Amino acid sequence: MKKFKLLIVFVLWVLLWWMVFLVNAQYRALHQPFIQEGKVNIQWLIQSIGQVVAPGGWSLSNSSFQRFEAVYQVLKEEYYDQEKLNTWVMLENAVKAFVDGIGDPYTVYMDSTQNSWFQEELKWQTDFEWIWAVVSKKEYYVLVEEVLKASPAYLAGILPLDRIVMIGSGATKDLDVNQAVALIRWPKWSTVKLTIERVKKNGTKEIIEKTVTRDKLSVPSVTSQIFTGQKKIGYINISIIGEETENLMKNAVAEMKGAKVQGIILDLRGNGWGLLPIASEIVSHFLPKNKLVVTAKYKTFEDEEYLSRGYNDLTWLPVIVLVDGMTASAWEIIAMALQEQMWAKLVGTQTFGKWSIQTMDEFTDGASLKYTIGKWYSPTGKNIDKVWVTPDVLIPFDADLYAKDKTDNQLQKAKDLLTQ
């Protein structure tokens, strides 16, 4: 009887370890193939991804992924320099190219290093010298996504969506974004020559060279002054829509009211980046309460309406808004809301035309996907993404006149209109 009990215990012990072995083997079958000898097992990965079924029942494994696997097998078996087959890097580049295939310049996949650099630039830090533009890597060039007003890049005439194809005498084709940024950053007052490929609105391309002087940046987000003459005209220049902007805006508005100005010039030229909630606050100084500022429409979320809070500070004054080709995004929203809801006049040149909404998803390894999730619509339902806002008074900026005696012909035109 004792031997029988021992036999039972032994059998149970064997069965327990057999179950542990099976569970471990199953786990290894599911997870171990992903990494082999320190490299990504692409064949296993492709086979796994191939199980995904796209909308409409189209199986990804029956088309492009088969070609992907076939190419990899040829390289694995016949490519001469096998040590160059870094499968992880190849996979990262494949994902980047896959996202770039959408054709949306604001949708981009960034690896962990690129994402780290991008997040740093978004903070607009002032403890280093460079040209003050947010950039990302796309195909063979470094894409300029945002340019801060009054920055070295702005003063040199660099525009959003410019493509940097050379830094100095070296091409950017084989650089990642952090390598490109490292070449652009140098001590204050030094210069960097950038070769730019610029795509015009009609689709044609031109190659231009820009020499940028690096510098630290310290620009107040709101400046104001009073012009005296036949009429008192208030001038408010907003350069950044940041967290402190609304407080500075309130100070400027108080100055306008104290001086009893008879008209307002709101200068939004050269602005391509800003926070929408703050933009809505700015509009609230001009529009009555609950007037529609902008509507956000999404694919997966409910639409949102941003309404004026109706501060009633400047609603009784005629307003001229100065805009140009670098007025974009939140700034275009301000311009369109004032044009459509209080009949403000827009003076300058056509705006940039960016009314799409982006968000970011970060992965556990630090990489990220920045992508478009919706679009903005003006109070009358216009979306000017890739189209631009046309001013009521179209007048190009006269750079020669400004260089000669600092006369701003667009600002002068706004003064004339308010005086009349």
Backbone torsions as a table, in degrees:
resi	resn	phi	psi	omega
1	MET	NA	-40.8	179.4
2	LYS	-64.5	-40.7	179.3
3	LYS	-65.6	-36.3	179.8
4	PHE	-64.2	-41.3	178.2
5	LYS	-64.0	-39.9	177.8
6	LEU	-63.6	-37.1	179.1
7	LEU	-64.5	-41.9	178.4
8	ILE	-61.4	-45.2	178.9
9	VAL	-60.4	-41.9	-179.4
10	PHE	-63.5	-44.2	-179.9
11	VAL	-62.9	-43.1	178.2
12	LEU	-63.3	-38.3	179.0
13	TRP	-63.5	-43.7	178.5
14	VAL	-62.8	-44.0	179.9
15	LEU	-62.8	-39.1	179.6
16	LEU	-61.6	-48.3	-179.7
17	TRP	-67.9	-31.3	177.0
18	TRP	-65.8	-38.9	177.3
19	MET	-66.0	-42.4	176.8
20	VAL	-59.5	-42.0	179.3
21	PHE	-62.9	-42.7	-178.8
22	LEU	-65.1	-44.3	178.8
23	VAL	-61.9	-44.0	179.2
24	ASN	-63.8	-41.0	179.8
25	ALA	-64.8	-39.8	178.4
26	GLN	-65.5	-41.0	178.4
27	TYR	-61.9	-44.6	179.6
28	ARG	-63.7	-37.0	179.7
29	ALA	-64.8	-32.9	-178.5
30	LEU	-82.3	-35.8	-169.5
31	HIS	-113.1	-34.8	-174.3
32	GLN	-63.8	-37.7	-176.1
33	PRO	-60.7	-19.8	-176.7
34	PHE	-61.9	-39.1	179.8
35	ILE	-120.3	125.3	176.0
36	GLN	-135.5	123.1	179.3
37	GLU	54.7	39.6	174.8
38	GLY	78.8	3.8	180.0
39	LYS	-122.9	158.3	177.0
40	VAL	-71.6	130.5	174.7
41	ASN	-82.1	90.4	-172.8
42	ILE	-63.7	-37.6	-178.2
43	GLN	-59.8	-45.2	178.1
44	TRP	-65.7	-39.8	-177.8
45	LEU	-64.2	-44.3	-179.6
46	ILE	-63.0	-43.1	179.2
47	GLN	-61.3	-37.9	-179.9
48	SER	-69.9	-45.5	179.1
49	ILE	-63.1	-33.7	-178.0
50	GLY	-62.7	-13.4	178.5
51	GLN	-77.7	-15.0	-179.6
52	VAL	-69.1	138.3	178.0
53	VAL	-112.3	125.0	-178.4
54	ALA	-75.5	165.6	177.3
55	PRO	-54.4	138.9	-178.7
56	GLY	90.4	-0.2	176.1
57	GLY	87.9	5.3	-179.7
58	TRP	-76.9	120.4	-178.0
59	SER	-84.5	122.1	-179.4
60	LEU	-61.6	-28.3	-176.8
61	SER	-69.8	-13.1	-176.8
62	ASN	-93.2	2.6	-177.3
63	SER	-138.6	-100.4	-170.3
64	SER	-62.8	-37.1	-177.3
65	PHE	-68.9	-29.6	174.4
66	GLN	-64.2	-40.9	177.1
67	ARG	-65.0	-40.3	177.8
68	PHE	-58.5	-46.2	-179.3
69	GLU	-67.4	-39.8	-179.6
70	ALA	-63.0	-42.2	178.4
71	VAL	-63.0	-43.6	-179.8
72	TYR	-62.1	-40.9	-179.2
73	GLN	-64.2	-40.0	178.2
74	VAL	-63.0	-45.7	179.7
75	LEU	-63.7	-42.0	-178.4
76	LYS	-63.8	-35.5	-175.2
77	GLU	-92.2	-30.5	-169.1
78	GLU	-124.1	-15.2	-178.2
79	TYR	-65.8	136.9	-171.0
80	TYR	-68.9	-54.6	-176.9
81	ASP	-87.4	81.0	-175.9
82	GLN	-61.8	-27.7	-179.2
83	GLU	-67.8	-16.1	177.7
84	LYS	-81.2	-11.1	-178.9
85	LEU	-80.8	72.0	175.1
86	ASN	-83.8	96.9	-170.2
87	THR	-63.8	-31.2	179.2
88	TRP	-67.5	-44.9	177.8
89	VAL	-63.2	-41.9	179.1
90	MET	-61.2	-40.4	179.6
91	LEU	-67.3	-42.3	177.6
92	GLU	-59.7	-44.8	179.8
93	ASN	-65.8	-34.7	178.2
94	ALA	-64.6	-41.0	178.1
95	VAL	-64.6	-42.3	178.9
96	LYS	-60.5	-45.6	-179.9
97	ALA	-64.9	-36.3	178.9
98	PHE	-61.2	-45.4	179.3
99	VAL	-70.2	-40.0	179.1
100	ASP	-61.0	-26.1	-179.1
101	GLY	-63.0	-15.7	177.4
102	ILE	-65.6	-34.8	-178.5
103	GLY	85.9	15.8	177.7
104	ASP	-102.0	113.9	-176.3
105	PRO	-65.2	-16.9	-179.0
106	TYR	-97.2	1.9	176.4
107	THR	-110.9	117.8	-172.9
108	VAL	-150.2	143.1	173.0
109	TYR	-96.5	130.5	-179.3
110	MET	-123.5	131.5	175.2
111	ASP	-70.6	178.8	-172.4
112	SER	-60.5	-39.7	-179.7
113	THR	-68.7	-45.8	179.0
114	GLN	-61.7	-41.3	-179.9
115	ASN	-64.1	-38.1	178.9
116	SER	-62.1	-45.2	178.4
117	TRP	-63.6	-43.3	-178.2
118	PHE	-61.1	-44.2	179.8
119	GLN	-63.4	-35.1	178.7
120	GLU	-65.3	-42.9	-178.8
121	GLU	-68.0	-33.6	179.8
122	LEU	-63.3	-23.3	-179.2
123	LYS	-77.4	-11.2	-177.9
124	TRP	52.4	46.4	-178.2
125	GLN	-66.2	148.7	-176.4
126	THR	-116.1	22.7	-178.0
127	ASP	-101.6	15.8	174.4
128	PHE	-148.7	164.1	-178.4
129	GLU	-104.0	130.7	168.4
130	TRP	-163.4	-153.2	-172.2
131	ILE	-98.6	-7.8	176.3
132	TRP	63.8	64.7	173.0
133	ALA	-144.1	141.7	175.8
134	VAL	-86.5	128.3	-174.9
135	VAL	-130.3	159.1	173.2
136	SER	-146.6	163.7	-178.6
137	LYS	-96.2	128.8	178.2
138	LYS	-135.6	119.7	175.9
139	GLU	52.3	-117.0	-174.0
140	TYR	-97.6	4.9	-173.7
141	TYR	-136.8	167.8	172.4
142	VAL	-101.0	120.0	-175.1
143	LEU	-88.4	129.8	173.7
144	VAL	-84.8	114.0	-177.3
145	GLU	-93.0	-40.3	-179.0
146	GLU	-139.5	146.3	175.5
147	VAL	-129.3	124.9	-178.4
148	LEU	-80.8	135.1	-178.8
149	LYS	-60.0	139.5	-179.0
150	ALA	68.7	10.0	177.5
151	SER	-80.4	165.2	175.5
152	PRO	-56.3	-39.1	178.8
153	ALA	-64.0	-43.0	179.4
154	TYR	-62.9	-46.7	-178.5
155	LEU	-65.2	-26.5	178.6
156	ALA	-83.2	-6.8	177.8
157	GLY	89.0	20.6	176.2
158	ILE	-80.6	136.5	-174.7
159	LEU	-113.7	154.6	170.6
160	PRO	-57.1	142.8	-177.6
161	LEU	74.7	5.0	168.1
162	ASP	-63.4	145.1	-179.9
163	ARG	-108.9	113.7	178.0
164	ILE	-81.9	112.0	-177.7
165	VAL	-102.5	-17.8	176.4
166	MET	-144.8	140.1	171.5
167	ILE	-115.9	112.9	-170.7
168	GLY	66.3	-124.9	179.4
169	SER	-104.7	8.6	-177.4
170	GLY	-109.6	139.4	179.9
171	ALA	-75.7	150.4	179.5
172	THR	-92.2	-1.3	-174.9
173	LYS	-54.0	-44.3	-174.7
174	ASP	-99.6	11.6	179.1
175	LEU	-96.7	145.4	165.9
176	ASP	-89.2	175.5	-170.2
177	VAL	-66.8	-36.5	-179.1
178	ASN	-70.2	-32.6	175.2
179	GLN	-66.5	-40.3	178.8
180	ALA	-64.5	-45.1	-179.6
181	VAL	-63.4	-38.1	179.0
182	ALA	-62.2	-33.3	178.3
183	LEU	-75.5	-31.5	-178.8
184	ILE	-76.7	-34.6	-178.8
185	ARG	-77.4	127.9	173.6
186	TRP	-155.4	179.2	-176.6
187	PRO	-61.5	158.6	178.6
188	LYS	-55.3	141.7	178.2
189	TRP	76.7	-9.1	173.2
190	SER	-76.0	162.7	-176.2
191	THR	-118.1	157.2	175.1
192	VAL	-136.7	134.1	178.4
193	LYS	-95.5	125.0	-179.8
194	LEU	-116.4	130.2	173.7
195	THR	-96.2	122.8	-171.3
196	ILE	-111.8	135.6	166.7
197	GLU	-102.8	117.4	-177.0
198	ARG	-113.0	125.4	177.9
199	VAL	-94.2	118.8	-178.6
200	LYS	-77.7	169.0	-177.0
201	LYS	-64.4	-25.0	178.5
202	ASN	-86.9	2.4	176.3
203	GLY	96.4	-11.8	178.7
204	THR	-76.4	157.4	-178.1
205	LYS	-117.4	148.5	173.4
206	GLU	-136.4	147.8	178.0
207	ILE	-105.0	124.4	179.7
208	ILE	-132.2	156.6	177.5
209	GLU	-114.1	136.2	178.7
210	LYS	-127.7	132.6	173.7
211	THR	-105.3	120.7	-173.5
212	VAL	-114.1	133.8	176.2
213	THR	-94.9	117.8	-177.9
214	ARG	-68.2	148.0	-178.9
215	ASP	-164.1	159.8	167.4
216	LYS	-78.3	161.5	-174.7
217	LEU	-125.3	129.8	175.3
218	SER	-143.5	89.0	-175.1
219	VAL	-119.9	120.4	175.0
220	PRO	-64.8	140.1	-174.7
221	SER	-72.1	-23.8	178.8
222	VAL	-136.5	127.9	172.0
223	THR	-127.4	154.7	-177.0
224	SER	-149.6	159.2	173.9
225	GLN	-160.4	167.2	-179.6
226	ILE	-114.8	125.6	175.0
227	PHE	-96.5	128.1	179.2
228	THR	-107.7	152.0	-179.3
229	GLY	169.1	-134.1	176.0
230	GLN	-61.1	-34.0	176.5
231	LYS	-135.4	154.2	171.9
232	LYS	-84.2	121.2	-177.5
233	ILE	-120.2	127.8	177.5
234	GLY	-89.8	138.9	-179.5
235	TYR	-122.4	122.7	178.5
236	ILE	-122.9	120.2	179.7
237	ASN	-110.7	118.6	178.6
238	ILE	-108.9	123.1	-176.1
239	SER	-107.9	-25.0	-180.0
240	ILE	-142.0	134.2	172.0
241	ILE	-98.8	88.4	-179.5
242	GLY	-118.9	-169.0	-174.1
243	GLU	-68.9	-28.0	-177.6
244	GLU	-92.6	-3.5	-172.6
245	THR	-62.1	-43.3	-175.2
246	GLU	-63.1	-40.0	177.8
247	ASN	-63.0	-41.7	177.6
248	LEU	-67.4	-34.8	177.8
249	MET	-64.0	-41.4	178.3
250	LYS	-60.4	-39.6	177.9
251	ASN	-64.4	-41.1	179.4
252	ALA	-65.9	-41.0	179.1
253	VAL	-63.3	-41.9	178.1
254	ALA	-61.2	-37.7	177.2
255	GLU	-63.8	-42.9	179.9
256	MET	-62.8	-44.3	-178.3
257	LYS	-67.8	-38.9	179.7
258	GLY	-64.9	-34.0	-179.7
259	ALA	-84.9	-6.8	-179.2
260	LYS	54.5	52.8	179.9
261	VAL	-67.1	157.7	-177.4
262	GLN	-108.4	5.6	177.9
263	GLY	-175.9	159.4	-177.4
264	ILE	-126.5	134.5	167.9
265	ILE	-108.2	119.6	178.9
266	LEU	-106.5	114.0	-174.5
267	ASP	-96.1	110.6	179.1
268	LEU	-114.0	16.7	-177.7
269	ARG	-69.3	141.8	173.4
270	GLY	78.4	13.2	-175.3
271	ASN	-107.2	122.7	-177.8
272	GLY	-127.6	9.8	-177.6
273	TRP	-149.0	138.3	178.7
274	GLY	-178.5	166.1	-179.0
275	LEU	-94.6	125.8	-175.6
276	LEU	-61.4	-43.8	179.3
277	PRO	-56.8	-37.0	178.2
278	ILE	-71.3	-36.7	176.6
279	ALA	-60.5	-40.3	177.8
280	SER	-64.4	-36.2	176.6
281	GLU	-63.2	-41.8	-179.7
282	ILE	-62.3	-45.2	179.4
283	VAL	-61.8	-31.2	-177.1
284	SER	-64.3	-18.2	175.6
285	HIS	-74.9	-17.3	-175.4
286	PHE	-110.0	-32.3	-174.2
287	LEU	-100.7	148.3	173.9
288	PRO	-62.7	163.1	-177.5
289	LYS	-60.9	139.8	176.0
290	ASN	70.6	8.1	171.4
291	LYS	-70.7	137.8	-177.6
292	LEU	-69.4	128.8	177.2
293	VAL	-95.4	-50.7	-178.6
294	VAL	-163.9	153.8	175.8
295	THR	-116.7	132.6	175.7
296	ALA	-103.0	124.5	178.7
297	LYS	-114.4	132.7	-175.2
298	TYR	-122.2	166.9	174.6
299	LYS	-84.5	-40.1	-172.4
300	THR	-114.7	-6.4	179.8
301	PHE	-116.2	164.4	174.7
302	GLU	-70.5	145.3	178.4
303	ASP	-63.0	149.3	180.0
304	GLU	-121.8	142.2	173.8
305	GLU	-114.7	130.7	175.9
306	TYR	-102.7	122.6	-176.1
307	LEU	-112.3	151.1	176.5
308	SER	-67.2	141.2	175.5
309	ARG	-83.9	-8.6	173.3
310	GLY	64.4	60.0	178.6
311	TYR	-72.4	-16.9	175.6
312	ASN	56.5	34.5	178.9
313	ASP	-82.6	-44.8	-170.5
314	LEU	-127.4	15.7	-174.9
315	THR	-64.8	-19.8	-175.1
316	TRP	-94.1	2.9	-175.5
317	LEU	-107.5	145.4	169.6
318	PRO	-68.9	142.4	-174.3
319	VAL	-129.2	135.0	170.6
320	ILE	-114.3	131.1	179.7
321	VAL	-111.7	123.3	177.4
322	LEU	-90.3	128.4	-179.4
323	VAL	-135.6	160.9	175.2
324	ASP	-151.4	-169.4	-175.7
325	GLY	-67.9	-11.2	178.1
326	MET	-105.0	2.2	173.5
327	THR	-75.4	114.9	-171.9
328	ALA	-144.0	162.2	170.1
329	SER	58.5	-120.7	-176.3
330	ALA	-58.7	-31.0	-179.0
331	TRP	-71.1	-37.0	175.9
332	GLU	-66.5	-34.1	177.2
333	ILE	-61.7	-44.5	177.6
334	ILE	-60.5	-48.8	-177.0
335	ALA	-61.1	-45.6	-178.3
336	MET	-67.7	-38.9	179.9
337	ALA	-63.0	-43.8	180.0
338	LEU	-69.6	-35.6	179.4
339	GLN	-68.0	-41.3	-174.4
340	GLU	-87.7	-27.9	-173.2
341	GLN	-103.4	-20.3	177.1
342	MET	-133.9	12.9	175.5
343	TRP	58.0	34.0	173.3
344	ALA	-65.4	148.9	178.4
345	LYS	-93.9	133.1	175.7
346	LEU	-97.3	130.7	-178.2
347	VAL	-125.9	136.7	177.6
348	GLY	135.7	-137.0	179.8
349	THR	-121.5	170.6	-177.8
350	GLN	-58.9	141.8	-177.0
351	THR	-77.7	-178.9	-173.0
352	PHE	-73.9	-40.6	179.4
353	GLY	89.3	55.7	175.4
354	LYS	-126.4	102.1	179.2
355	TRP	-124.8	39.0	176.1
356	SER	-109.4	157.4	-174.3
357	ILE	-113.9	129.5	179.4
358	GLN	-115.2	153.4	170.6
359	THR	-138.1	174.3	-178.8
360	MET	-132.0	137.4	169.9
361	ASP	-113.7	130.2	178.6
362	GLU	-105.9	142.3	179.2
363	PHE	-97.2	166.2	-174.0
364	THR	-64.4	-23.3	179.9
365	ASP	-89.6	5.8	178.3
366	GLY	95.9	-9.5	175.6
367	ALA	-72.5	166.9	-178.8
368	SER	-149.7	159.3	173.6
369	LEU	-122.9	114.6	174.6
370	LYS	-99.2	124.8	-171.3
371	TYR	-148.6	158.2	-178.5
372	THR	-81.5	127.4	-179.0
373	ILE	-115.5	-9.3	-178.9
374	GLY	-174.8	-175.1	179.6
375	LYS	-140.1	153.8	177.9
376	TRP	-92.0	149.0	176.9
377	TYR	-132.1	136.8	-177.8
378	SER	-68.9	170.6	179.5
379	PRO	-55.2	-30.4	178.6
380	THR	-94.1	7.8	174.6
381	GLY	92.3	14.1	-180.0
382	LYS	-84.4	139.3	167.3
383	ASN	-118.3	117.0	-172.5
384	ILE	-103.5	21.9	178.2
385	ASP	-61.4	123.6	-178.8
386	LYS	66.9	13.3	179.3
387	VAL	-118.4	-46.9	177.8
388	TRP	90.1	159.3	177.5
389	VAL	-95.0	131.2	178.6
390	THR	-96.7	125.7	-179.7
391	PRO	-65.3	157.7	173.5
392	ASP	-69.4	-35.9	176.6
393	VAL	-120.1	108.1	-176.9
394	LEU	-89.0	114.4	-178.7
395	ILE	-145.7	113.7	179.7
396	PRO	-66.2	152.0	177.0
397	PHE	-74.6	129.5	-179.2
398	ASP	-91.5	93.7	-177.0
399	ALA	-66.7	-35.3	-179.6
400	ASP	-65.7	-41.3	179.1
401	LEU	-65.4	-38.9	179.6
402	TYR	-67.8	-40.0	179.3
403	ALA	-66.5	-31.0	-177.5
404	LYS	-72.4	-51.5	-175.5
405	ASP	-143.0	21.7	177.3
406	LYS	63.4	25.1	176.2
407	THR	-83.4	122.4	178.2
408	ASP	-94.5	100.6	-173.2
409	ASN	-66.7	-30.2	177.6
410	GLN	-70.2	-43.2	176.9
411	LEU	-63.6	-39.9	178.9
412	GLN	-62.8	-39.2	178.6
413	LYS	-63.7	-40.5	178.3
414	ALA	-63.0	-41.1	177.9
415	LYS	-62.5	-43.9	-179.1
416	ASP	-60.9	-42.7	-179.0
417	LEU	-63.7	-42.5	-179.9
418	LEU	-70.4	-33.6	178.1
419	THR	-67.4	-38.5	-179.6
420	GLN	-71.0	NA	NA
